[in-house]
Amino acid sequence: MISQIVLKYPEQPCSPEDMQDLSCPNLFLNREINWLDFNAKVLDEALSPRQPLLEQLKFLAIFYNNLDEFFMVRVANILRQYRNGAPNGSADRITPAKQLAEIRRRTLLLTSRAQSHWLKNLAPQLLERGVRIVRYTDLSEKQRRFLDGYFRNEIYPVLTPQAIDPGHPFPTISTTCLNFIIQLRNRDNESRFVRLKCPNNLSRFIFIPRNKEAKTYASLGFDPNVRGDDIVLLEDLMAQYLGLLFPGHTVVSSALFRITRNTDLEIEEDEADDLLEAVRDLVEQRRFGDVVRLEIAHKASRELVDFLARRLRLQPFQIYRIKGPMGFSEFMTLYNVDRPQLKTPGIQGHISRLFQEGDMFGHLRKRDVVLFHPYDSFKAVLDFIRRACEDPNVLAIKQTLYRAGNDSPIVRALIEARRRGKQVVAVVELKARFDEERNITWAEELEKEGVNVVYGFIGLKVHAKLCLVVRREAGHITRYVHIGTGNYNASTAKIYTDVG
């Protein structure tokens, strides 16, 4: 458990005066190490035998997603301090070099536990319960023949190997995408290296029937039923056919890898004439942030590792060898298979009678309503906004949006309200980290429908969750407001605890 990995720094002697005026470093926790301790608790949930198997998989995916974001933002910032020779700027007085060393040590401990759990416990148990994530070599001859056609007809045409030699510079590699690094040898015994990206517009999980004939290639996509399927990873299938891509060459060695780039780039807000364009540029620049971490298959040859380290200008402490699947955060997709006995039963949120019947606004005039999600259903909030959209007496709706999610019913309701002639204002926070692109899309869609969109504010990040409804009642104006601690996201509201 977590107590097994939490190790304190050697205590630094502090004078009584230092202890009194709170300048003693021993009085403070290091922010980054403390964050890793938090993520260790997420991993503990994944390792807990009390959790159903798909819940373990979910927490494991969350653990890895958290770790990716940690390297993109926090480790990237410490690495920048280290390269700039900055002294320790934190209250605990730990230098950037020591922080990086401790982060690596703890990350290796955590990922070793995570990888071991997947390989030795979780994957075999899921296999026994019918969620069969297998290797290509485990498939039957009939399944392999079908996948041979699938590769040649559906995957091969979209692959683009990129040679790396004096005439072809090292390509720009996007953060966290999966790639192969391949060493080739031609008939003249000359060696060269090639990068091959795993296409991210194809399903990473290939569902192939085990006991019946696969009908079409389209049927290999995600199958919530899963009971009669084997699941093969796209990169595993690609690895079987690398030789087909390079006629006249021999594949000497290959390895799967991914890189993590610095995404903690700053917007020069004071100099930006257009915040929307500034955020759009920021999203684009993330493709070119400095490389913070290289993850590469555990069995990769030393020559492949050294080649990537040189080209990416990495030091040894930035290189992590991975056992098991890479990019495990994407395994969250498999949580959606229809196997309720492998999950914790969902919470059926209570819906107050105030929102089920009668005059909702009349009830709210008499008293406030406090909701505790997800035990109180978020449907009450959706109904409040939907009824405001449909009510002819409502004149205006004004709302903040931070992380609304995909296919947001809140955004759809605001658009419908505008179509019904109401005044609608939406404050869309473009600087919601890692949701910038989605929020730009929502902001543009709202604006196209005539909603008055405010693209956040220079120098501030709007994290408030507020919705104001302005209604005409008996000849005067009455205001109703929803205030929440959670995002206006109907999906995450089912699992996060929040008050509204």
N, C-alpha and C positions, 0 to 999 in steps of 0.2 A: 504494500500500500504506500501512500504518499510518504509516510514516516521513514520508509526505506531509502528514499532518494534525497530528502532535504538535508543538506549539509551546510553548516554555517561557515562563514569566513572566519579565519583566526581573529580573535578579538584584538583590537588595537587599544593600547593603554590610553586612558583618558583621565585627565586631572579632575578633581572635584569641581573646579570652576567650569570646565567644559561641560560636565554633566549638568550643572545648574543652569547654564545659559543655552542648553540644547545644541551645543556645537560638537558634541561627541558623536563620531560616525556610528558607534555601536548602538545608538538610540534609533537608527533609521533602517528601514528595509530598502533594499535595492529594487527599484521599480521593475526592471526586466526579469530579475531572478524570481521576484514575487509573482510575476505573470506566469512564468513557467511552472511555479508551484500550483497556480490556479489550473493550468491546463493539465497538470498531473491528476487533478481531481476529476476532470472530464475523462481522462484515460482510465481512472479507477472505475468509473461507471461502465466503460467498455469491457473491463476485465472482470466485472462482478458476475459470479454465477447466478446471482439472484435475478439478473436481467434476462428476459427472453432473447433468443439468438439474434433476431433482427434489430432489437434494441441495442444489443452489443455492437452490431455492425454500424448502426446509426451514430452511436457515441464515438466509435472509432473514426468514422468519417468526419465528425465534428472536430475531434482532436487534431486530425491532420489538416483540416481547413484552417483551424485556429493557428496552427504552427506555420502554415504558409503565410498568413497575414502578419504573423509576428516577425518573420524574416523580411517580408516586403517593407514593413514600416519601422519597427523598433530596432531590429538588428541592422537594417540599412542605415539608420541614423547613427548608431554607435560606430559602425564601420566608417562612416564619413568622419566622425570625430577622431577615430584612430588614424586615418590616413592624413588628416590635417594636423596631427600632432597636438590636438586639444588636450588640456589637462582635465582632470576629473572635475566635472561641474556639478555633480550631485552631492546631496548632503551626506551620503555615506562615504564619500571620498574614494571610491573605487575607480581606478583608471579605466579608460576604454579597452585597453589591451587585456586587463584582468577580467573585465565583463565579458569580452568575446570568448576568452578561454573558459570561463565558467558556464557561459551559455552553451558552448559546444559540448562540454562534459555532460551537462544535464540533458541536453537534447539527445545525445547518444544513448544515455541511460533510458530515457523515455521511449525513443523510437525502437530500441532493442526490445523492450517489453511489449510494445505495440506489435512489432513484426512477429515476435515469437508467439504471441497470443493468436494472431491471424493464422499463421502457418500450422501451429501445433494443436490449437483448440477450436477456434471459431470456424475456419473453413471446413475441417473434417466433420464437425457437428452439423453445419448447414448441409453438407453433402448427404449425411445420413437422413436428414429431415426433408430432402427433396429439392433444396436450392443448390443445384449441382454446378458449382464453379470449377471447371476442369481445365486441364491443359490440352492442347491440340493432340498430343501424343496419346491421350486417354480416349479419344474418339474412335468409333467403329470405322471400318473401311468404307461403309456406305456414307457415313457422315462426312468423311474426308473427301470423298469424290464430289459430293455436293458442294462443299466449301471450296474445292478447287475451281469449280465453275464460278462460284460467287466471287472469289478473289480475282479471277481473270476478267470477268465481265463488269464487276461493280467497283472493285477497289483499285486494281492495277491502272485503269485509265486516269484516276485522279492523283496518283502518286507522282512526285517530282523530286527525284534525287538531285542533290546539289554537290557537285565536285568541289573540293577545296585544294587548290594548287596555285602556283604563281599567277595563272591566268584567271583564276576564280577565287576572289577573296572570301574569307569566312563570312557566312551569311548572317543576317540579323535574325535572332531566334527570340520568339515571343516568350514572355514569362509564363511558366508553369505548363506549357504545352509539352506533349510527349514526342521524343525524337529518337532515331537510331543514329549512332555514329558507327561507321562501317569502314574497315580497312580492306582494300582490294589489292590484288596483284595481277598484272597482265601477263601475256605470254612471254614478254621480254624480262620477266621477273622484276618489274618496276612496281613500286608500292605507291598507293595514293589513298586519301581519305574522302569519305562522302558522308553528308548529312541527309537523312531522310525523315521528313516530318510525318507523324501519324495524323491523318486528316481529321479535323475536329468537327466536320460536318457529316460524318458517318457515326453510327452508334458504336460506342466502345464495347458494348455488351452484345454479343451475337447469340441469340437463342435458337438452337438447332434441335429439332425433335429427335428423341432417342429411339422410340419404338415405332415410328411411322415415317412415311416419306415426306420430306419438306416439299411444299407445293411450288412456292415462288421465292425469289430472293427477298422480296418485301416482307415475307412472313418471318424472316430472321430477326426482325426488330423486337423491341421490348414486348414481352409477353407477361402480363400480370398473373396469368394462371400458373405458369412456370412448372407445373407438376410433371409434364412429360418432356421437359427440355434439358439439354446440357447447355451451360453458359460458357462461352469461350471469349476471351478478351481479344479485341482487334489487334493489339500489338503482338499477341502470341501467334495469331494467324499470319500476320505480315512477316514475322521472323522466319516462318517456314518457307517463304517464297523470295527471300532476298536475292538468291542467286539468279532468279528469273529476270531481275531488273538490270543485271549487268552482264550481258553476253560478251564473251571474250575475256572475262575476268574471273578470278577465283576470290570468294569471300574468305579472307584470312581470319577475321574476327569481327564481332559486332556487339553492341551493347545499347540498351535503352537508357536514355538520360532525359533530365529536365532541368531547367535553370529557374531560379527565382531572382527577379530584378527588383531594384529599388523603385517603389511606387510612391514614396513619401516626398513627392515633388511639391514645391510651393507655387501658389498662384501669385503673380505680382499684381495683386488687386489694385494697389494704388495707381499703377500705370495702365490698368486695363480700361479701355473705352467701353468694352462690351463684356460683361461677366459671363454670358453664355458662351461666347467665342473663346474666352480665356479658359473656361472649364473644358470646353471641347478640345482645345489645344493641349491641356494638361493630360487628358485621357490618351491622346495620341502620343505624347512624349513618354508615357509610361512604357511604351514598347522599346524605348531606347535607354531606360535607366540602367545604372551600373549593375552588374551581376553580383548578387550577394551570396548565392549558394548554388552549388552544383550537386544534384543527386544523380547517381549513376548505379547501374545494376551491380550487385555485390561481386559477381564473377567477371566483371569487365577486366580486360587485360591491362597491365601497367602501361603499355604503349598507348592505348586508347585514352586512359585517364590523363596521362602526361600531355597528350596532344590537345585535349580539351582545356586542360589547365593553362597551357601556354597561350592558346588562342583566346581564351576568355580572361586571361591575366588574373588568375586566382592563386591564392596561397593555400597550403595544405589544409588549414583549419576551416576553409570554406567548402571542402569536398566531403560528401556524405555517401557512403556506399549503402545501397538499399537491398534488403532481402524481401522477396514478395512483391506484390503489385506496387507500382509507382503512381503518384497522383491519386491516393486513396480517397480523397474527399469526393471524387466522382462516384464512389460506390454508394453514396447516398441514394442514387437512382434505384438501387436494388431494394431499398426499404419499401418501395411502392408495390412490390409484388403482393399478390392477394393471398397472404398466409397469416390470417389473424391470430392463429394459435402460436405464432412465433413473435408476437408483438404484445406490448402492454395494452390492455383495452383502452380505447379512447374515452375521453371525458365528454359526457353529454351535458353541455352547459345549460344551466337553468335559465329559463326565459321568464322574466317578471310579467305578471298579468297586465301591468301598466302598458306593456308594449304589445300585448296580444289582442287587446280589445279596447273599444271605445276611443275617447278623445285623448290621444297621447299628450298633446299640448295642454289640455285641461288638467290632466294629472300632474304634469310638471309645474304648472302654475301653483299648485297647492303645496308641493314639497320637492326637495331635491332627491335624486336617486343616485346611490353609490353602487357601482358594479365592480366585482372582483373577478377578473378573467383568469383562466378560462372556465372557472366554476360557474360564473354567470356568463351566458353566451354573448359573444361579440355581435351576434345578430341584432341585439338591442341597439347597438351603435349604428349598424347598417340601416336598420329600420328608421331610426331617428333622422338620418340624412335622406333616405329615400322618401319618407313621408314629407319632409321639408321640400324636396324637389317637386312632389306631386301636388302639394297644397297650394291652391290658388291665392291664399292669403299671405303666403310667404313672399317677401319682396327681394330678399338677398340672402346669399350663403357665402360666408367667408371662412377659408380653411387653410391650415398649414399642412404640407405634405413633406415628409422626410424620407421614409422608405415605404412606399405604397405597395410594392411587389408587382408581380406579373399579372396581367389581365385583371386589374384592380376594379372591384365593384364600386369603390368610392369614386374613382376617377370617372367611371361610366355614369354614375349618378350626377356628378357635377356637370358633365357634358349635357345630360338630359335636362337638368335644371336650366341651363343656359338656353337650350332649344325651346323650353317652355316660357322664355321671356324673363327669367329672373336675373338679377344682377349677381354674378358669381366672381369671386376673387379667390385665387389660389396662390399661396406663397410656397413655391417649389424650391426646396433647398438643393441647389445643384452640387454643393460640396459634401454631400453625404458619401463618405468614403466607400469606394467600390460599387456604389449605386449611381455614380454620376451619369453614365450612359443611359441607364433606364430613366432617370429623372429628366434628362434632356429630352428623351422621346416623349415622356408624359407631358412635359411643359409645352413642347411644340404642338402636340395633339390638342391639348386644352386651348392653346392660343388660336389654333386653326378654327376651333369651334366658337370662338368669340369670348372665351373666358379671359378675364383680366388676370394675367399671370405676372407675379413678382418673382424674379429670379434670385431670391436671396438678397443679402446685403453685403456691401464691401466691408471687410474687416470683422464680420460676424458670421456665426453659423447658427441658423435657426433650428433648434432642436425641440421646440415646443410642439405639443400636440393639442391643437385647439380648433374647434369648429363653432362659428357664430351664425345663428339663424335669426334673421330679422323678419318679424311677422306683424301684419296690421290686425289689430283686434279692437272692436268696439270704438273705432274712431281714433285709436292711438297706437303707437308703435311699442311692441314688446320684443325683448331679446331673449333667446334661449342659447345656452352655450354647453358644449361638451368639452371637458378638460381631461386629458388622459396621460398616463405615464408611458403607454405603449404606442407603437406606430399604428397608423391607419392601414394595417395590413391584415386582411381577413385570414390569411394562412398562418402566419406566425402567432396571431392572437389565440389560436387553438392550443398552443403549447407554452407560450410565455405567460408568466404570472404578472399581471398589471392591474392597476386601479384606474377607473374612469368615473 
